Amino acid sequence: MKTPDQQLLAQCPLCQATYQKDAVRLLGERGATRLFHCSCQQCGHAVMAILLESSGWVSSVGVVTDLTAQDALRFRTSEPISADECIRFHQQLFTP
């Protein structure tokens, strides 16, 4: 019997191709929430998926990304960018 993760993450939501066995990676979990990175060999796109299991129900949210699984792991533990950093970066780009 397949687990809910295997059933929900069985195929690419963009091209409907079946994911290969090693194309879906669990990146982390906290309580009943799990974060996955899915790579499609068929169309070349990747999806970050969050699955939440609660009271026997499973909910999922997926986002198309250009991150690799390694990138996602690296960014997951990095500090958020502050508003001041964004403003300074904008100023560097657009100030003559």
N, C-alpha and C positions, 0 to 999 in steps of 0.2 A: 504494500500500500504506500502511495506517495504521501509525503508530508505536505502541509499547506504551502510551505515555501517552494517546494518542487512543482506543485500544481500552478501556483501563481506566477512563478518565474520560469515557466517551461518554454516560452517562445518570445521572440522579439515583438514588441508592440508596434514597431514601425513597418516591418516586412512580413511578420508572422512566421518566420523561419524558426525551427526548433533550435534552442540553444544547445551547443555541445556541452558535454559534461563539465569541462573545466572553464566554461565561459561565465559561470555565475559564482562570484566570490563573496563570502560573508566578510565584511570589513569590520564589523563591531556589533555589539549588542549591549543594551542597557535595559534591564528588566524584561518586559515583554516586547520591546522594540528592537528590531534588527535592521542593519544597514547593509545593502548588497550593491555590488558593481556587476553589471551584466554587459558582456561584449558579444555582438553578433558577427559571426564569421561571414554571413551571407551579405549583409548590407554595409557592414563596417561601422555602424553606429554603436554607441554605448549609452546605457541608462543607469542612473543611480536610483535604487528603489528602497523605500522604507516600508517595512511590514510591522504592523502592530497587532498583536493578538490579545483579545480581551473577552472574557466570558464565553469562550468557544467561537468567537467571531474573529476573522482576520481582515484587516483593512490594509490597503497599500496605496502608496503615492510614488509615482515614477517621474524622473526628470531626465530629459536627454542631455548628455554632457559630452564634452570633448576630453574630459579627464580620463587617464588610465587608472587602474585600480591602485597603482603605486602613488600617483598624484593625489588621489582622494585620501589615501591613508596619511600622506604627508600634510595636506591641508587641514585634515580633521583635527590635528593636534597643534596647529599654529594659532597664534593670537589673532583676534579679529583686527581688521584695519579700522583705525579711528576716523572720525569725521575730520579732524585736523590734518591727518595724513592725506586724506582724499583732497582736501582743499590745497595743501602744499603741492601735491602732484599735479593738480589742474593748473595751478599757477606756474609751475615749471614748464608745462606743455604750452601754455598760451600767453605767457608774458614775454614780450620781446627783449 
